[in-house]
């Protein structure tokens, strides 16, 4: 239910259906075709994400890689914080 409400209230989902999906379907396409197109796109995306995460899992589980990622993330957050602290409003 939470996922359904998130998608229904998400303006990006509506823009996706209005802007992108009609390019692949003919005028007057049935709602079933629109739903099938969305379903196929979503399933394909999550399959790609799951396979990439599965392939990289062993790499990111190594202590050296994890330490490097943590260090890079920390540096990025500190840099963003410093930029925010030194910025002035126009």
Buried (B, 14 or more C-beta within 10 A) or exposed (E): EEEEEEBEEEEEEEEBEEEEBEEEEEEEBEEEBBEEBBEEBEEEEEEEEEEEEEEEEEEEEEEEEEEEEEEEEEEEEEEEEEEEEEEEEE
